[in-house]
Each structure stands twice: as C-alpha cells, then as structure tokens.
C-alpha cells in the first residue's frame, strides 16, 4: 500500500468532501499512525506531515508540483482538492485504489 492510498482512505473516513474539507491537524496524526501500523519506518525527529503534504501536492491539480509534473509529461492523477489554510478533501469521483488510478 502506498502513502497516497492511506491518505485517500483516511480522508474518506473523515468525510472530507468539497463542501466539508478536513484540516491536516486532524488527518496527519491518523495517517502517520496507519503508516506505522503498515510497518513503514519513519525517521526519528522527521516531520511526517511534510511527506503527507508532498503527496497531497503530487496528486492535486491545485498545486504547482502537480502542474510541473504534467508539463514534464508525467502521469498526474488528480485526487485531492486544496481548499487553503491546511484544509483538504478528496475530489468527487476520484479513483480510490491504485488499480483504478492506472485505468
């Protein structure tokens, strides 16, 4: 399971939608806990929230990272909606699994 899958699952569980975005202070701790439970190591004194943020930006057409990847010809699935000030949601109709993202 990839980090993007954990993020999507947690945001879905929290009901993060366009009309009800969720703040990273609510979802980051849950994502970090799940990531550890899956057996992934997190470096001591690292800010795991930065890894989550990078992944959100990689999969959001609202972010400069996503736009740069598209310009470079990299596949860029648009999963997350950035609402500003740390609030995020899953885009309506976004693919929920790695297999759906490949299709």
N, CA, C and O atoms as CSV, one atom per row, in Angstrom:
chain,resi,resn,atom,element,x,y,z
A,1,UNK,N,N,0.851,-1.184,0.000
A,1,UNK,CA,C,0.000,0.000,0.000
A,1,UNK,C,C,0.893,1.241,0.000
A,1,UNK,O,O,1.877,1.315,0.736
A,2,UNK,N,N,0.536,2.197,-0.826
A,2,UNK,CA,C,1.294,3.441,-0.935
A,2,UNK,C,C,0.717,4.500,0.002
A,2,UNK,O,O,-0.422,4.403,0.458
A,3,UNK,N,N,1.530,5.503,0.272
A,3,UNK,CA,C,1.092,6.587,1.149
A,3,UNK,C,C,-0.166,7.263,0.605
A,3,UNK,O,O,-1.058,7.611,1.379
A,4,UNK,N,N,-0.251,7.451,-0.692
A,4,UNK,CA,C,-1.430,8.086,-1.286
A,4,UNK,C,C,-2.696,7.290,-0.981
A,4,UNK,O,O,-3.765,7.874,-0.803
A,5,UNK,N,N,-2.584,5.960,-0.918
A,5,UNK,CA,C,-3.748,5.118,-0.590
A,5,UNK,C,C,-4.190,5.326,0.852
A,5,UNK,O,O,-5.386,5.364,1.142
A,6,UNK,N,N,-3.223,5.460,1.753
A,6,UNK,CA,C,-3.537,5.703,3.166
A,6,UNK,C,C,-4.195,7.069,3.321
A,6,UNK,O,O,-5.182,7.211,4.043
A,7,UNK,N,N,-3.649,8.067,2.644
A,7,UNK,CA,C,-4.216,9.421,2.719
A,7,UNK,C,C,-5.657,9.419,2.213
A,7,UNK,O,O,-6.550,9.959,2.864
A,8,UNK,N,N,-5.875,8.813,1.059
A,8,UNK,CA,C,-7.222,8.763,0.489
A,8,UNK,C,C,-8.193,8.067,1.437
A,8,UNK,O,O,-9.304,8.546,1.662
A,9,UNK,N,N,-7.766,6.938,1.989
A,9,UNK,CA,C,-8.628,6.203,2.910
A,9,UNK,C,C,-8.995,7.000,4.146
A,9,UNK,O,O,-10.152,7.001,4.568
A,10,UNK,N,N,-8.021,7.676,4.727
A,10,UNK,CA,C,-8.275,8.466,5.940
A,10,UNK,C,C,-9.191,9.650,5.622
A,10,UNK,O,O,-10.130,9.923,6.370
A,11,UNK,N,N,-8.925,10.353,4.523
A,11,UNK,CA,C,-9.795,11.483,4.169
A,11,UNK,C,C,-11.221,11.007,3.910
A,11,UNK,O,O,-12.180,11.676,4.296
A,12,UNK,N,N,-11.363,9.847,3.253
A,12,UNK,CA,C,-12.706,9.299,3.045
A,12,UNK,C,C,-13.381,8.976,4.378
A,12,UNK,O,O,-14.555,9.288,4.577
A,13,UNK,N,N,-12.641,8.355,5.281
A,13,UNK,CA,C,-13.204,8.006,6.596
A,13,UNK,C,C,-13.642,9.245,7.368
A,13,UNK,O,O,-14.636,9.211,8.093
A,14,UNK,N,N,-12.901,10.334,7.211
A,14,UNK,CA,C,-13.229,11.577,7.915
A,14,UNK,C,C,-14.319,12.376,7.191
A,14,UNK,O,O,-14.752,13.423,7.674
A,15,UNK,N,N,-14.753,11.882,6.043
A,15,UNK,CA,C,-15.810,12.565,5.297
A,15,UNK,C,C,-15.352,13.827,4.609
A,15,UNK,O,O,-16.134,14.763,4.441
A,16,UNK,N,N,-14.092,13.866,4.206
A,16,UNK,CA,C,-13.538,15.058,3.559
A,16,UNK,C,C,-14.061,15.179,2.130
A,16,UNK,O,O,-13.693,14.401,1.250
A,17,UNK,N,N,-14.919,16.161,1.918
A,17,UNK,CA,C,-15.504,16.422,0.603
A,17,UNK,C,C,-15.328,17.895,0.275
A,17,UNK,O,O,-14.870,18.684,1.102
A,18,UNK,N,N,-15.699,18.250,-0.947
A,18,UNK,CA,C,-15.606,19.646,-1.384
A,18,UNK,C,C,-16.344,20.582,-0.422
A,18,UNK,O,O,-15.855,21.666,-0.104
A,19,UNK,N,N,-17.507,20.162,0.031
A,19,UNK,CA,C,-18.296,21.009,0.929
A,19,UNK,C,C,-17.913,20.835,2.399
A,19,UNK,O,O,-18.377,21.585,3.257
A,20,UNK,N,N,-17.062,19.842,2.686
A,20,UNK,CA,C,-16.642,19.585,4.064
A,20,UNK,C,C,-15.168,19.157,4.096
A,20,UNK,O,O,-14.865,18.005,4.408
A,21,UNK,N,N,-14.244,20.088,3.774
A,21,UNK,CA,C,-12.823,19.737,3.822
A,21,UNK,C,C,-12.366,19.533,5.263
A,21,UNK,O,O,-12.990,20.025,6.202
A,22,UNK,N,N,-11.277,18.805,5.418
A,22,UNK,CA,C,-10.746,18.494,6.744
A,22,UNK,C,C,-9.343,19.093,6.863
A,22,UNK,O,O,-8.574,19.092,5.901
A,23,UNK,N,N,-9.020,19.601,8.049
A,23,UNK,CA,C,-7.717,20.224,8.289
A,23,UNK,C,C,-6.654,19.164,8.544
A,23,UNK,O,O,-6.926,18.117,9.131
A,24,UNK,N,N,-5.441,19.456,8.092
A,24,UNK,CA,C,-4.334,18.499,8.248
A,24,UNK,C,C,-4.044,18.148,9.705
A,24,UNK,O,O,-3.516,17.071,9.982
A,25,UNK,N,N,-4.377,19.034,10.636
A,25,UNK,CA,C,-4.156,18.728,12.053
A,25,UNK,C,C,-5.026,17.548,12.503
A,25,UNK,O,O,-4.706,16.882,13.488
A,26,UNK,N,N,-6.109,17.293,11.793
A,26,UNK,CA,C,-6.981,16.157,12.110
A,26,UNK,C,C,-6.518,14.882,11.409
A,26,UNK,O,O,-6.530,13.805,12.005
A,27,UNK,N,N,-6.106,15.002,10.128
A,27,UNK,CA,C,-5.789,13.780,9.392
A,27,UNK,C,C,-4.327,13.349,9.466
A,27,UNK,O,O,-4.050,12.154,9.364
A,28,UNK,N,N,-3.389,14.264,9.637
A,28,UNK,CA,C,-1.974,13.864,9.683
A,28,UNK,C,C,-1.662,12.834,10.774
A,28,UNK,O,O,-0.989,11.846,10.481
A,29,UNK,N,N,-2.118,13.020,12.015
A,29,UNK,CA,C,-1.811,12.010,13.044
A,29,UNK,C,C,-2.387,10.628,12.728
A,29,UNK,O,O,-1.763,9.611,13.030
A,30,UNK,N,N,-3.561,10.593,12.129
A,30,UNK,CA,C,-4.177,9.311,11.785
A,30,UNK,C,C,-3.381,8.635,10.673
A,30,UNK,O,O,-3.130,7.431,10.726
A,31,UNK,N,N,-2.987,9.407,9.671
A,31,UNK,CA,C,-2.209,8.862,8.562
A,31,UNK,C,C,-0.872,8.332,9.070
A,31,UNK,O,O,-0.444,7.246,8.679
A,32,UNK,N,N,-0.217,9.091,9.935
A,32,UNK,CA,C,1.072,8.646,10.476
A,32,UNK,C,C,0.917,7.339,11.249
A,32,UNK,O,O,1.734,6.430,11.103
A,33,UNK,N,N,-0.113,7.244,12.057
A,33,UNK,CA,C,-0.358,6.025,12.840
A,33,UNK,C,C,-0.595,4.833,11.921
A,33,UNK,O,O,-0.034,3.760,12.143
A,34,UNK,N,N,-1.419,5.012,10.892
A,34,UNK,CA,C,-1.704,3.924,9.948
A,34,UNK,C,C,-0.443,3.515,9.191
A,34,UNK,O,O,-0.207,2.329,8.962
A,35,UNK,N,N,0.359,4.498,8.806
A,35,UNK,CA,C,1.593,4.235,8.062
A,35,UNK,C,C,2.530,3.357,8.894
A,35,UNK,O,O,3.132,2.409,8.391
A,36,UNK,N,N,2.634,3.699,10.175
A,36,UNK,CA,C,3.468,2.890,11.084
A,36,UNK,C,C,2.882,1.478,11.251
A,36,UNK,O,O,3.620,0.493,11.238
A,37,UNK,N,N,1.577,1.387,11.404
A,37,UNK,CA,C,0.915,0.093,11.568
A,37,UNK,C,C,1.140,-0.811,10.357
A,37,UNK,O,O,1.139,-2.035,10.485
A,38,UNK,N,N,1.332,-0.215,9.195
A,38,UNK,CA,C,1.613,-0.982,7.979
A,38,UNK,C,C,3.070,-1.440,7.922
A,38,UNK,O,O,3.478,-2.134,6.990
A,39,UNK,N,N,3.847,-1.041,8.933
A,39,UNK,CA,C,5.231,-1.493,9.015
A,39,UNK,C,C,6.256,-0.568,8.400
A,39,UNK,O,O,7.414,-0.950,8.234
A,40,UNK,N,N,5.851,0.636,8.062
A,40,UNK,CA,C,6.781,1.595,7.484
A,40,UNK,C,C,7.521,2.347,8.583
A,40,UNK,O,O,6.928,2.769,9.576
A,41,UNK,N,N,8.804,2.503,8.390
A,41,UNK,CA,C,9.620,3.248,9.352
A,41,UNK,C,C,9.543,4.740,9.038
A,41,UNK,O,O,9.516,5.151,7.878
A,42,UNK,N,N,9.509,5.517,10.082
A,42,UNK,CA,C,9.547,6.975,9.956
A,42,UNK,C,C,10.775,7.431,10.729
A,42,UNK,O,O,10.949,7.093,11.899
A,43,UNK,N,N,11.613,8.193,10.066
A,43,UNK,CA,C,12.861,8.631,10.687
A,43,UNK,C,C,12.581,9.430,11.951
A,43,UNK,O,O,11.684,10.272,11.980
A,44,UNK,N,N,13.363,9.155,13.000
A,44,UNK,CA,C,13.202,9.932,14.239
A,44,UNK,C,C,13.408,11.422,13.964
A,44,UNK,O,O,14.250,11.815,13.155
A,45,UNK,N,N,12.641,12.211,14.638
A,45,UNK,CA,C,12.702,13.674,14.542
A,45,UNK,C,C,12.354,14.217,13.154
A,45,UNK,O,O,12.593,15.388,12.861
A,46,UNK,N,N,11.791,13.362,12.307
A,46,UNK,CA,C,11.359,13.860,10.996
A,46,UNK,C,C,9.933,14.381,11.123
A,46,UNK,O,O,9.204,14.020,12.047
A,47,UNK,N,N,9.558,15.217,10.200
A,47,UNK,CA,C,8.204,15.758,10.174
A,47,UNK,C,C,7.421,14.969,9.130
A,47,UNK,O,O,7.453,15.292,7.943
A,48,UNK,N,N,6.719,13.934,9.581
A,48,UNK,CA,C,5.967,13.091,8.662
A,48,UNK,C,C,4.903,13.904,7.931
A,48,UNK,O,O,4.513,13.556,6.816
A,49,UNK,N,N,4.439,14.969,8.541
A,49,UNK,CA,C,3.462,15.844,7.899
A,49,UNK,C,C,3.974,16.402,6.581
A,49,UNK,O,O,3.183,16.673,5.677
A,50,UNK,N,N,5.288,16.579,6.457
A,50,UNK,CA,C,5.861,17.060,5.202
A,50,UNK,C,C,5.715,16.012,4.105
A,50,UNK,O,O,5.456,16.345,2.948
A,51,UNK,N,N,5.882,14.746,4.473
A,51,UNK,CA,C,5.708,13.666,3.492
A,51,UNK,C,C,4.252,13.611,3.029
A,51,UNK,O,O,3.978,13.411,1.846
A,52,UNK,N,N,3.328,13.788,3.960
A,52,UNK,CA,C,1.904,13.798,3.612
A,52,UNK,C,C,1.609,14.987,2.706
A,52,UNK,O,O,0.912,14.848,1.701
A,53,UNK,N,N,2.133,16.145,3.058
A,53,UNK,CA,C,1.927,17.351,2.259
A,53,UNK,C,C,2.468,17.177,0.841
A,53,UNK,O,O,1.814,17.564,-0.127
A,54,UNK,N,N,3.651,16.601,0.720
A,54,UNK,CA,C,4.241,16.375,-0.600
A,54,UNK,C,C,3.355,15.476,-1.445
A,54,UNK,O,O,3.183,15.708,-2.642
A,55,UNK,N,N,2.793,14.451,-0.820
A,55,UNK,CA,C,1.929,13.517,-1.545
A,55,UNK,C,C,0.618,14.200,-1.950
A,55,UNK,O,O,0.126,13.983,-3.058
A,56,UNK,N,N,0.059,15.011,-1.074
A,56,UNK,CA,C,-1.152,15.755,-1.414
A,56,UNK,C,C,-0.902,16.656,-2.617
A,56,UNK,O,O,-1.730,16.727,-3.525
A,57,UNK,N,N,0.232,17.342,-2.626
A,57,UNK,CA,C,0.570,18.241,-3.730
A,57,UNK,C,C,0.855,17.475,-5.023
A,57,UNK,O,O,0.551,17.957,-6.114
A,58,UNK,N,N,1.431,16.295,-4.899
A,58,UNK,CA,C,1.725,15.469,-6.071
A,58,UNK,C,C,0.441,15.024,-6.769
A,58,UNK,O,O,0.424,14.817,-7.982
A,59,UNK,N,N,-0.627,14.881,-5.997
A,59,UNK,CA,C,-1.893,14.383,-6.532
A,59,UNK,C,C,-3.011,15.423,-6.497
A,59,UNK,O,O,-4.179,15.064,-6.350
A,60,UNK,N,N,-2.672,16.700,-6.630
A,60,UNK,CA,C,-3.683,17.761,-6.640
A,60,UNK,C,C,-3.398,18.759,-7.756
A,60,UNK,O,O,-2.335,19.379,-7.784
A,61,UNK,N,N,-4.338,18.912,-8.668
A,61,UNK,CA,C,-4.161,19.867,-9.769
A,61,UNK,C,C,-4.140,21.313,-9.276
A,61,UNK,O,O,-3.825,22.227,-10.038
A,62,UNK,N,N,-4.472,21.519,-8.015
A,62,UNK,CA,C,-4.408,22.857,-7.433
A,62,UNK,C,C,-2.973,23.246,-7.080
A,62,UNK,O,O,-2.700,24.415,-6.809
A,63,UNK,N,N,-2.065,22.289,-7.080
A,63,UNK,CA,C,-0.696,22.507,-6.606
A,63,UNK,C,C,0.298,22.672,-7.760
A,63,UNK,O,O,0.138,22.078,-8.827
A,64,UNK,N,N,1.313,23.481,-7.523
A,64,UNK,CA,C,2.357,23.714,-8.520
A,64,UNK,C,C,3.105,22.432,-8.855
A,64,UNK,O,O,3.500,22.236,-10.005
A,65,UNK,N,N,3.309,21.552,-7.875
A,65,UNK,CA,C,4.012,20.283,-8.108
A,65,UNK,C,C,3.287,19.461,-9.159
A,65,UNK,O,O,3.917,18.929,-10.072
A,66,UNK,N,N,1.987,19.352,-9.042
A,66,UNK,CA,C,1.177,18.591,-9.998
A,66,UNK,C,C,1.323,19.194,-11.390
A,66,UNK,O,O,1.520,18.468,-12.364
A,67,UNK,N,N,1.227,20.514,-11.486
A,67,UNK,CA,C,1.312,21.200,-12.780
A,67,UNK,C,C,2.679,21.000,-13.426
A,67,UNK,O,O,2.766,20.815,-14.639
A,68,UNK,N,N,3.744,21.036,-12.631
A,68,UNK,CA,C,5.092,20.798,-13.165
A,68,UNK,C,C,5.225,19.372,-13.694
A,68,UNK,O,O,5.827,19.151,-14.744
A,69,UNK,N,N,4.669,18.415,-12.973
A,69,UNK,CA,C,4.721,17.027,-13.424
A,69,UNK,C,C,4.002,16.852,-14.755
A,69,UNK,O,O,4.482,16.122,-15.622
A,70,UNK,N,N,2.870,17.505,-14.930
A,70,UNK,CA,C,2.128,17.428,-16.185
A,70,UNK,C,C,2.959,18.031,-17.312
A,70,UNK,O,O,3.033,17.461,-18.400
A,71,UNK,N,N,3.581,19.174,-17.060
A,71,UNK,CA,C,4.421,19.811,-18.078
A,71,UNK,C,C,5.589,18.917,-18.485
A,71,UNK,O,O,6.036,18.962,-19.631
A,72,UNK,N,N,6.075,18.118,-17.565
A,72,UNK,CA,C,7.192,17.204,-17.846
A,72,UNK,C,C,6.720,15.894,-18.464
A,72,UNK,O,O,7.528,15.005,-18.735
A,73,UNK,N,N,5.421,15.773,-18.684
A,73,UNK,CA,C,4.876,14.579,-19.313
A,73,UNK,C,C,4.653,13.413,-18.374
A,73,UNK,O,O,4.445,12.286,-18.822
A,74,UNK,N,N,4.693,13.668,-17.089
A,74,UNK,CA,C,4.466,12.611,-16.101
A,74,UNK,C,C,2.980,12.455,-15.843
A,74,UNK,O,O,2.227,13.428,-15.797
A,75,UNK,N,N,2.579,11.204,-15.674
A,75,UNK,CA,C,1.170,10.936,-15.369
A,75,UNK,C,C,0.811,11.595,-14.053
A,75,UNK,O,O,1.519,11.434,-13.058
A,76,UNK,N,N,-0.265,12.321,-14.044
A,76,UNK,CA,C,-0.648,13.040,-12.840
A,76,UNK,C,C,-2.144,12.862,-12.586
A,76,UNK,O,O,-2.972,13.539,-13.194
A,77,UNK,N,N,-2.473,11.954,-11.692
A,77,UNK,CA,C,-3.864,11.720,-11.322
A,77,UNK,C,C,-4.278,12.841,-10.359
A,77,UNK,O,O,-3.523,13.201,-9.456
A,78,UNK,N,N,-5.452,13.372,-10.557
A,78,UNK,CA,C,-5.952,14.479,-9.741
A,78,UNK,C,C,-6.913,13.937,-8.687
A,78,UNK,O,O,-8.097,13.736,-8.956
A,79,UNK,N,N,-6.386,13.701,-7.475
A,79,UNK,CA,C,-7.169,13.070,-6.415
A,79,UNK,C,C,-7.686,14.030,-5.356
A,79,UNK,O,O,-8.794,13.867,-4.845
A,80,UNK,N,N,-6.877,15.032,-5.029
A,80,UNK,CA,C,-7.177,15.856,-3.864
A,80,UNK,C,C,-7.476,17.300,-4.241
A,80,UNK,O,O,-6.927,17.836,-5.204
A,81,UNK,N,N,-8.343,17.904,-3.475
A,81,UNK,CA,C,-8.710,19.315,-3.638
A,81,UNK,C,C,-8.112,20.104,-2.488
A,81,UNK,O,O,-8.342,19.796,-1.319
A,82,UNK,N,N,-7.340,21.128,-2.835
A,82,UNK,CA,C,-6.742,22.013,-1.846
A,82,UNK,C,C,-7.723,23.169,-1.605
A,82,UNK,O,O,-8.135,23.855,-2.541
A,83,UNK,N,N,-8.085,23.369,-0.344
A,83,UNK,CA,C,-9.027,24.433,-0.005
A,83,UNK,C,C,-8.341,25.631,0.636
A,83,UNK,O,O,-8.967,26.669,0.851
A,84,UNK,N,N,-7.070,25.489,0.936
A,84,UNK,CA,C,-6.311,26.570,1.553
A,84,UNK,C,C,-6.267,26.439,3.061
A,84,UNK,O,O,-7.138,25.822,3.675
A,85,UNK,N,N,-5.237,27.031,3.647
A,85,UNK,CA,C,-5.044,27.050,5.105
A,85,UNK,C,C,-5.029,25.664,5.741
A,85,UNK,O,O,-5.460,25.490,6.881
A,86,UNK,N,N,-4.522,24.666,4.983
A,86,UNK,CA,C,-4.379,23.326,5.533
A,86,UNK,C,C,-5.592,22.434,5.393
A,86,UNK,O,O,-5.596,21.321,5.921
A,87,UNK,N,N,-6.616,22.884,4.701
A,87,UNK,CA,C,-7.828,22.089,4.510
A,87,UNK,C,C,-7.778,21.365,3.161
A,87,UNK,O,O,-7.428,21.949,2.135
A,88,UNK,N,N,-8.138,20.076,3.192
A,88,UNK,CA,C,-8.097,19.226,2.005
A,88,UNK,C,C,-9.327,18.337,1.941
A,88,UNK,O,O,-9.994,18.094,2.947
A,89,UNK,N,N,-9.612,17.856,0.733
A,89,UNK,CA,C,-10.659,16.857,0.545
A,89,UNK,C,C,-10.276,15.970,-0.629
A,89,UNK,O,O,-9.341,16.265,-1.374
A,90,UNK,N,N,-11.019,14.876,-0.778
A,90,UNK,CA,C,-10.861,14.001,-1.933
A,90,UNK,C,C,-11.811,14.526,-3.001
A,90,UNK,O,O,-12.967,14.840,-2.718
A,91,UNK,N,N,-11.320,14.618,-4.217
A,91,UNK,CA,C,-12.168,15.105,-5.314
A,91,UNK,C,C,-13.307,14.121,-5.580
A,91,UNK,O,O,-13.136,12.906,-5.484
A,92,UNK,N,N,-14.437,14.661,-5.906
A,92,UNK,CA,C,-15.595,13.839,-6.246
A,92,UNK,C,C,-15.255,12.988,-7.467
A,92,UNK,O,O,-14.772,13.502,-8.476
A,93,UNK,N,N,-15.506,11.701,-7.368
A,93,UNK,CA,C,-15.238,10.795,-8.479
A,93,UNK,C,C,-13.787,10.374,-8.626
A,93,UNK,O,O,-13.444,9.682,-9.585
A,94,UNK,N,N,-12.926,10.777,-7.696
A,94,UNK,CA,C,-11.508,10.406,-7.772
A,94,UNK,C,C,-11.349,8.901,-7.587
A,94,UNK,O,O,-12.063,8.298,-6.786
A,95,UNK,N,N,-10.415,8.289,-8.322
A,95,UNK,CA,C,-10.178,6.853,-8.145
A,95,UNK,C,C,-9.660,6.568,-6.742
A,95,UNK,O,O,-8.817,7.306,-6.230
A,96,UNK,N,N,-10.153,5.514,-6.125
A,96,UNK,CA,C,-9.816,5.230,-4.732
A,96,UNK,C,C,-8.718,4.191,-4.560
A,96,UNK,O,O,-8.190,4.042,-3.458
A,97,UNK,N,N,-8.364,3.480,-5.599
A,97,UNK,CA,C,-7.332,2.452,-5.445
A,97,UNK,C,C,-6.247,2.622,-6.501
A,97,UNK,O,O,-6.439,3.308,-7.505
A,98,UNK,N,N,-5.112,1.988,-6.259
A,98,UNK,CA,C,-4.004,2.056,-7.209
A,98,UNK,C,C,-4.413,1.504,-8.564
A,98,UNK,O,O,-4.001,2.032,-9.597
A,99,UNK,N,N,-5.209,0.464,-8.573
A,99,UNK,CA,C,-5.643,-0.133,-9.838
A,99,UNK,C,C,-6.547,0.837,-10.598
A,99,UNK,O,O,-6.414,0.992,-11.812
A,100,UNK,N,N,-7.462,1.486,-9.886
A,100,UNK,CA,C,-8.331,2.476,-10.547
A,100,UNK,C,C,-7.526,3.638,-11.118
A,100,UNK,O,O,-7.879,4.183,-12.164
A,101,UNK,N,N,-6.444,4.020,-10.439
A,101,UNK,CA,C,-5.619,5.126,-10.930
A,101,UNK,C,C,-4.860,4.757,-12.197
A,101,UNK,O,O,-4.498,5.638,-12.977
A,102,UNK,N,N,-4.616,3.484,-12.412
A,102,UNK,CA,C,-3.894,3.027,-13.604
A,102,UNK,C,C,-4.794,2.938,-14.828
A,102,UNK,O,O,-4.315,2.999,-15.961
A,103,UNK,N,N,-6.082,2.796,-14.606
A,103,UNK,CA,C,-7.028,2.626,-15.718
A,103,UNK,C,C,-7.341,3.959,-16.351
A,103,UNK,O,O,-8.119,4.023,-17.303
